[in-house]
């Protein structure tokens, strides 16, 4: 197997790993219950999306 000819500098290693961090999801507030939720998804607390009831959370 091929091996590197020289040791790579720490800056090169850092440049390669610059995109390996964990991303925090962008949360928005539900306009109905003011709980944080992911954008463009049904609220997990009240079950509403765009002002309409999608999931009846009382039955769950």
FENSUL-V489458 format. One line per field, one symbol per residue. burial: b if it has 16 or more other ideal C-beta (glycine too) atoms within 10 Angstrom, else e. Layout:
burial->???
//
This chain:
burial->eeeeeeeeeeeeeeeeeeeeeeeeeeeeebeeeeeebeeeebbeebbbbeeeeeeeeeee
//
